[in-house]
Amino acid sequence: MVKKKSKERLIIVLLSICICIVLILGFWYFNSMMDKPLGPSLKGNLTKQPNSSLLNLPGQKQTPGQESTLSQLPAKNQAKQLPPLCGQTPVLTVLLAGIDYRPDNYLYGLADVIRIVRIDFTTHEVSVLTLDRAIWVEIPGISDHYGITHGNLNQAFFYGVPAMGYYYGPGGGAGLLAATLKQNFNLDVDNYVVVDMATFVKFVDALGGIDVNLPQPVDGTPALPFFNAGKQHLTGAQALALARIREKYSTLIRDRNQNTVINGIFAKLSSPEIIAKIPALLKAFTNAGLTDLSTRQIETMACLLTKMGGNDLTFREIPDKYYIYAWIYDQDMHQDINIWKVDFDIFRSYISSFMNGQWPQQ
């Protein structure tokens, strides 16, 4: 009888140990999956920044009055050492790219929407920096393919997609776009989110549409709609159309229209009614968007949304006067194209201030 009880105790002890091991392994696996990137990661992108302050354009010189203003911009301040309100990361920087490819995949596409999103978890502030698609930049890592070394900023994504076969670094199109930002602007991003046109329409419709307030009419006719000035409600298709209009305007004007759309999306995401729409949003974005964010990071950002107010989203734009209109021969397209020529010292200084949670006074 004593032996039998001892044997039972031993079995109970062994079963308890096994259960503990299973629970520990299960907890470890769950946590590892929560931290796993949902798409190809950016890790491993290491590039150098260009030596010159202004990329050389054939037959062109720096425009008078556009000298570097590094000394005019405020010095960096140390970020406040406050505990994060959600999660454990004080600040997260995300590259947001909207591509013009219509099919429901990411085989090709130009990054016609390029934003740097700085999420401060210590102050529940989100800042969005606009970088125009047509800035002429050095694109690293693909010169062995047809001798391509430069292009518009939005072409970096296109050259980086696996289907093109130009780029073999991490992160695909988003990876090469991130590497290009590092190369030209000394800008490091932590993660990326890429959305194509079809996913964007589905996402906005899942939100129930968005509300925008246009300061001026926006005329997209004949190819796209005409939008009156003032407050209006937009469906996903209408929001996409507004974000694409540029034929009668500069790309800088289109950037501002896109920011109006982004602001409308943020207003919906931060509204109390969003909880009921979460299932539809997950359905619209699952297996449609492309990101290397982890599930844990997304949950942390959702947590921060509940603490944000209407004034916690800020849009930053480098002044128009630092975008210099020019033409250049594109060696890949075999034709002259219009571009923005910029002073990279000035842009780096603005971007450095942005990354430190500041912005120069105009």
C-alpha positions as CSV (number, residue, x, y, z in Angstrom):
1,M,0.0,0.0,0.0
2,V,2.8,2.4,0.9
3,K,4.6,1.6,-2.4
4,K,1.4,2.2,-4.3
5,K,0.9,5.7,-2.7
6,S,4.5,6.6,-3.3
7,K,4.1,5.6,-6.9
8,E,0.9,7.7,-7.2
9,R,2.7,10.7,-5.7
10,L,5.6,10.3,-8.1
11,I,3.2,10.2,-11.1
12,I,1.4,13.3,-9.8
13,V,4.8,15.1,-9.4
14,L,5.9,14.1,-12.9
15,L,2.5,15.2,-14.4
16,S,2.8,18.5,-12.6
17,I,6.3,19.0,-14.0
18,C,5.1,18.1,-17.5
19,I,2.2,20.6,-17.2
20,C,4.5,23.3,-16.0
21,I,6.8,22.7,-18.9
22,V,4.0,22.7,-21.4
23,L,2.6,26.0,-19.9
24,I,6.1,27.6,-20.0
25,L,6.7,26.5,-23.6
26,G,3.2,27.6,-24.6
27,F,3.7,31.0,-22.9
28,W,7.1,31.3,-24.6
29,Y,5.7,30.3,-28.0
30,F,2.7,32.7,-27.7
31,N,5.1,35.6,-26.8
32,S,7.4,34.7,-29.7
33,M,4.5,34.7,-32.1
34,M,3.3,38.1,-30.7
35,D,6.7,39.6,-31.4
36,K,7.1,38.0,-34.9
37,P,7.0,40.4,-37.8
38,L,3.9,39.9,-39.9
39,G,5.9,40.5,-43.2
40,P,9.5,40.6,-44.5
41,S,11.6,42.5,-41.9
42,L,13.8,45.6,-42.5
43,K,16.5,44.2,-40.3
44,G,19.9,44.4,-41.9
45,N,19.6,47.6,-44.0
46,L,22.9,49.3,-43.6
47,T,23.8,52.1,-46.0
48,K,26.0,55.2,-46.1
49,Q,24.7,58.7,-46.7
50,P,25.9,60.6,-49.8
51,N,29.0,62.8,-49.5
52,S,27.5,65.8,-51.3
53,S,24.9,68.1,-49.8
54,L,23.1,68.3,-53.2
55,L,23.0,65.3,-55.6
56,N,24.6,66.3,-58.9
57,L,22.2,66.9,-61.7
58,P,23.7,67.1,-65.2
59,G,24.0,70.7,-66.4
60,Q,22.5,72.2,-63.3
61,K,23.9,74.2,-60.4
62,Q,22.5,74.9,-57.0
63,T,19.9,77.7,-57.1
64,P,21.0,81.0,-55.6
65,G,19.4,81.6,-52.2
66,Q,19.1,77.8,-51.4
67,E,22.2,77.5,-49.3
68,S,22.2,75.1,-46.4
69,T,20.3,76.5,-43.3
70,L,21.7,74.0,-40.8
71,S,22.8,76.8,-38.5
72,Q,19.4,78.4,-38.6
73,L,17.6,75.4,-37.2
74,P,17.4,74.8,-33.5
75,A,19.7,72.4,-31.8
76,K,18.4,69.0,-30.7
77,N,17.0,68.7,-27.2
78,Q,17.1,65.5,-25.2
79,A,13.8,63.6,-25.2
80,K,11.9,63.5,-22.0
81,Q,12.6,60.3,-20.1
82,L,8.9,59.4,-19.4
83,P,7.5,55.9,-19.1
84,P,5.5,54.7,-22.1
85,L,1.8,54.9,-21.7
86,C,1.4,51.6,-23.7
87,G,3.9,48.9,-24.1
88,Q,7.6,49.3,-23.4
89,T,8.9,51.3,-26.4
90,P,9.1,55.1,-25.9
91,V,9.1,56.0,-29.6
92,L,8.4,54.0,-32.8
93,T,9.1,55.3,-36.3
94,V,7.1,53.7,-39.1
95,L,7.5,54.1,-42.9
96,L,4.0,54.4,-44.4
97,A,3.8,53.8,-48.2
98,G,0.8,53.8,-50.4
99,I,1.5,52.2,-53.8
100,D,-0.3,52.7,-57.1
101,Y,-0.6,49.0,-58.0
102,R,-4.3,48.0,-58.5
103,P,-4.2,44.1,-58.2
104,D,-4.6,42.7,-54.8
105,N,-0.9,41.8,-54.3
106,Y,2.5,43.6,-53.9
107,L,4.4,42.3,-57.0
108,Y,4.9,45.8,-58.4
109,G,4.1,49.4,-57.6
110,L,5.4,52.9,-57.2
111,A,5.2,54.4,-53.7
112,D,3.1,57.4,-54.5
113,V,2.3,58.1,-50.8
114,I,5.4,58.3,-48.6
115,R,5.0,59.3,-44.9
116,I,7.2,58.9,-41.9
117,V,5.1,58.4,-38.8
118,R,6.7,59.1,-35.4
119,I,4.6,57.5,-32.6
120,D,5.6,58.8,-29.1
121,F,4.2,56.4,-26.5
122,T,5.3,58.7,-23.7
123,T,3.3,61.7,-24.7
124,H,0.6,60.0,-26.9
125,E,1.6,62.3,-29.8
126,V,1.8,61.1,-33.4
127,S,3.6,63.2,-36.0
128,V,3.5,62.6,-39.7
129,L,6.3,63.8,-42.0
130,T,5.6,64.2,-45.7
131,L,8.3,63.4,-48.2
132,D,7.2,64.0,-51.8
133,R,7.4,61.1,-54.3
134,A,9.3,63.1,-56.9
135,I,12.4,64.0,-54.9
136,W,15.5,63.0,-57.0
137,V,17.6,60.6,-54.9
138,E,20.4,58.1,-55.0
139,I,19.0,54.6,-54.9
140,P,21.6,52.2,-53.3
141,G,22.3,48.6,-54.0
142,I,21.0,48.3,-57.6
143,S,23.7,49.8,-59.8
144,D,24.7,46.4,-61.1
145,H,21.3,46.2,-62.8
146,Y,21.3,48.4,-66.0
147,G,23.5,50.9,-64.3
148,I,20.7,52.5,-62.3
149,T,22.0,54.7,-59.5
150,H,19.3,57.5,-59.2
151,G,15.6,57.9,-59.5
152,N,12.5,59.5,-58.0
153,L,12.0,58.6,-54.4
154,N,8.8,56.6,-55.3
155,Q,10.9,54.4,-57.7
156,A,12.9,53.0,-54.9
157,F,9.9,50.8,-53.8
158,F,9.4,49.6,-57.4
159,Y,13.0,48.6,-57.9
160,G,13.0,46.8,-54.6
161,V,10.1,44.4,-55.2
162,P,11.1,40.8,-55.7
163,A,9.4,40.6,-59.1
164,M,11.8,43.2,-60.5
165,G,14.9,41.2,-59.4
166,Y,17.0,44.3,-58.9
167,Y,17.4,44.2,-55.1
168,Y,18.3,41.3,-52.8
169,G,18.4,43.0,-49.5
170,P,15.8,42.6,-46.6
171,G,12.3,43.9,-46.7
172,G,11.6,43.9,-50.5
173,G,10.2,47.2,-51.9
174,A,9.8,48.7,-48.4
175,G,13.4,47.6,-47.6
176,L,14.9,49.4,-50.6
177,L,12.7,52.5,-49.9
178,A,13.9,52.5,-46.3
179,A,17.5,52.1,-47.4
180,T,17.1,55.0,-49.8
181,L,15.8,57.2,-47.0
182,K,18.8,56.2,-44.9
183,Q,21.2,56.8,-47.8
184,N,19.9,60.3,-48.7
185,F,18.5,61.7,-45.5
186,N,20.2,59.7,-42.7
187,L,16.7,58.6,-41.7
188,D,16.3,55.3,-39.9
189,V,12.8,53.7,-39.6
190,D,11.9,50.9,-37.3
191,N,9.1,49.3,-39.3
192,Y,6.9,49.8,-42.4
193,V,3.3,49.6,-43.5
194,V,2.5,49.3,-47.2
195,V,-1.0,49.6,-48.6
196,D,-2.1,49.2,-52.2
197,M,-5.1,51.0,-53.7
198,A,-7.6,48.0,-53.4
199,T,-6.7,47.5,-49.7
200,F,-7.0,51.3,-49.0
201,V,-10.6,51.4,-50.5
202,K,-11.6,48.3,-48.4
203,F,-10.2,49.7,-45.3
204,V,-11.9,53.1,-45.6
205,D,-15.2,51.4,-46.4
206,A,-14.8,49.2,-43.3
207,L,-14.4,52.4,-41.3
208,G,-17.8,53.5,-42.6
209,G,-16.1,56.1,-44.8
210,I,-14.3,59.3,-43.5
211,D,-15.2,62.9,-43.0
212,V,-12.9,65.6,-44.5
213,N,-12.9,69.4,-44.6
214,L,-11.4,70.8,-47.8
215,P,-10.2,74.4,-47.6
216,Q,-10.5,74.7,-51.4
217,P,-12.2,72.8,-54.3
218,V,-10.1,70.0,-55.8
219,D,-10.8,69.4,-59.5
220,G,-9.9,66.0,-60.8
221,T,-11.9,66.1,-64.0
222,P,-12.1,64.6,-66.5
223,A,-10.5,61.4,-65.2
224,L,-11.3,61.9,-61.5
225,P,-14.1,63.5,-59.6
226,F,-14.6,67.2,-58.6
227,F,-14.6,67.8,-54.9
228,N,-16.2,71.0,-53.5
229,A,-14.7,72.9,-50.7
230,G,-16.0,72.3,-47.2
231,K,-17.0,69.4,-45.0
232,Q,-18.0,66.1,-46.8
233,H,-18.2,62.4,-46.2
234,L,-16.1,60.2,-48.5
235,T,-16.4,56.5,-49.4
236,G,-13.2,54.5,-49.9
237,A,-13.3,55.0,-53.7
238,Q,-13.8,58.8,-53.2
239,A,-11.0,59.0,-50.7
240,L,-8.7,57.2,-53.1
241,A,-9.7,59.6,-55.9
242,L,-9.0,62.7,-53.8
243,A,-5.6,61.3,-52.8
244,R,-4.6,60.7,-56.4
245,I,-5.6,64.0,-58.1
246,R,-2.6,65.9,-59.4
247,E,-3.0,66.7,-63.1
248,K,-3.9,70.4,-62.5
249,Y,-1.8,70.7,-59.4
250,S,1.8,70.1,-58.2
251,T,2.6,66.9,-56.3
252,L,3.0,69.1,-53.2
253,I,-0.7,70.1,-53.4
254,R,-1.5,66.4,-53.8
255,D,0.5,65.6,-50.7
256,R,-1.7,68.0,-48.7
257,N,-4.9,66.4,-50.0
258,Q,-3.5,63.0,-49.0
259,N,-2.8,64.4,-45.5
260,T,-6.4,65.5,-45.3
261,V,-7.5,61.9,-46.1
262,I,-5.0,60.5,-43.5
263,N,-6.4,62.9,-40.9
264,G,-9.9,61.7,-41.7
265,I,-8.9,58.1,-41.2
266,F,-7.2,59.0,-37.9
267,A,-10.4,60.7,-36.7
268,K,-12.4,57.6,-37.4
269,L,-9.8,55.3,-35.8
270,S,-9.8,57.4,-32.6
271,S,-13.6,57.7,-32.3
272,P,-15.5,55.6,-29.7
273,E,-17.5,53.9,-32.5
274,I,-14.4,52.1,-33.8
275,I,-14.7,49.2,-31.4
276,A,-17.8,47.9,-33.3
277,K,-15.9,48.1,-36.6
278,I,-12.8,46.2,-35.5
279,P,-13.9,42.8,-37.0
280,A,-14.5,44.5,-40.4
281,L,-11.2,46.3,-40.2
282,L,-9.3,43.1,-39.5
283,K,-11.0,41.4,-42.4
284,A,-10.2,44.3,-44.7
285,F,-6.5,44.4,-43.8
286,T,-5.7,40.7,-43.1
287,N,-3.6,39.2,-45.9
288,A,-4.0,42.5,-47.8
289,G,-1.7,45.1,-46.3
290,L,2.0,44.5,-46.1
291,T,3.9,45.2,-42.8
292,D,6.7,44.0,-40.6
293,L,5.0,45.2,-37.5
294,S,4.3,42.5,-34.9
295,T,0.9,41.7,-33.4
296,R,2.2,43.1,-30.1
297,Q,3.2,46.4,-31.7
298,I,-0.2,46.7,-33.3
299,E,-1.9,46.1,-30.0
300,T,0.3,48.7,-28.4
301,M,-0.6,51.3,-31.0
302,A,-4.3,50.4,-30.6
303,C,-3.9,51.0,-26.9
304,L,-2.3,54.4,-27.6
305,L,-5.3,55.4,-29.8
306,T,-7.6,55.2,-26.8
307,K,-5.5,57.8,-25.0
308,M,-5.2,60.3,-27.9
309,G,-7.2,63.4,-28.5
310,G,-8.0,65.4,-31.7
311,N,-4.9,67.6,-31.3
312,D,-2.4,64.7,-30.8
313,L,-1.9,64.1,-34.6
314,T,0.4,66.6,-36.2
315,F,1.4,66.9,-39.9
316,R,4.9,68.2,-40.8
317,E,5.9,69.4,-44.2
318,I,9.3,70.7,-45.3
319,P,8.6,74.2,-46.7
320,D,7.8,74.4,-50.4
321,K,10.7,76.8,-51.0
322,Y,13.2,74.0,-50.5
323,Y,11.6,71.9,-53.3
324,I,13.2,73.1,-56.6
325,Y,11.5,72.2,-59.8
326,A,13.8,70.7,-62.4
327,W,14.0,68.3,-65.3
328,I,16.4,65.4,-65.7
329,Y,16.9,62.5,-68.1
330,D,15.8,59.2,-66.4
331,Q,18.2,56.5,-67.5
332,D,15.7,53.7,-66.8
333,M,12.6,55.4,-68.5
334,H,14.8,56.8,-71.4
335,Q,13.1,60.2,-71.3
336,D,13.2,63.5,-69.5
337,I,11.1,63.7,-66.4
338,N,10.2,66.5,-64.0
339,I,11.7,66.1,-60.5
340,W,12.2,68.0,-57.2
341,K,15.8,68.9,-56.6
342,V,16.6,69.4,-52.9
343,D,19.4,70.5,-50.7
344,F,20.1,67.4,-48.6
345,D,21.7,69.2,-45.7
346,I,18.5,71.2,-45.2
347,F,16.3,68.1,-45.5
348,R,18.4,66.2,-43.1
349,S,18.3,68.9,-40.6
350,Y,14.5,69.1,-40.7
351,I,14.2,65.3,-40.5
352,S,16.6,65.2,-37.5
353,S,14.4,67.7,-35.7
354,F,11.3,65.6,-36.6
355,M,12.9,62.5,-35.3
356,N,13.7,64.2,-32.0
357,G,10.0,65.3,-31.5
358,Q,10.6,68.9,-32.6
359,W,10.0,71.1,-35.6
360,P,11.9,74.3,-36.6
361,Q,9.9,77.5,-36.3
362,Q,9.2,79.0,-39.7
